Amino acid sequence: MAVGAQDKLDKALVRKYQSLKVDNAVIEASMVDPNKMLNAMNDYANAQMQAYRIQQTLRDICQKAITMNIQYTQMKSVKSKKERMAEAARKVIAAQMAKKNELNLKLQKEPRPSVA
């Protein structure tokens, strides 16, 4: 990969402007001291690394606390649709039988009219 003019147009522009002197502003006066900038970047990187280490330590502590206090409970067994339907039918039949028994008790307690 070459650096510089690639075609005739670029070469012509370079020839035209290479003799011109450009009055560049003094960059060093407006620039931040490189050592100061590097120190600031180093401080920022150190703070980020320290925050990451604290986060990792906190995560490890939380994981240990959770695993020490965890209580395992047995999950309910998942019933098939057929089993659920059978259970629902049993409940309906039980409710109907309870109603029938209740009516029978009421009939037994009530006096029957005598036929004369």
Number of C-alpha atoms within 10 A of each C-alpha: 3 5 5 9 12 9 8 9 10 12 12 12 11 13 11 10 10 10 8 8 7 8 6 6 8 8 8 8 8 8 8 10 10 9 9 10 11 11 11 12 12 12 12 12 12 12 12 12 12 12 12 12 12 12 12 12 12 12 12 12 11 12 11 12 11 11 9 9 8 9 8 6 6 6 6 6 6 8 9 8 9 9 11 12 12 11 12 12 12 12 12 12 12 12 12 12 12 12 12 12 12 11 11 11 11 11 11 9 8 8 8 8 6 5 4 3
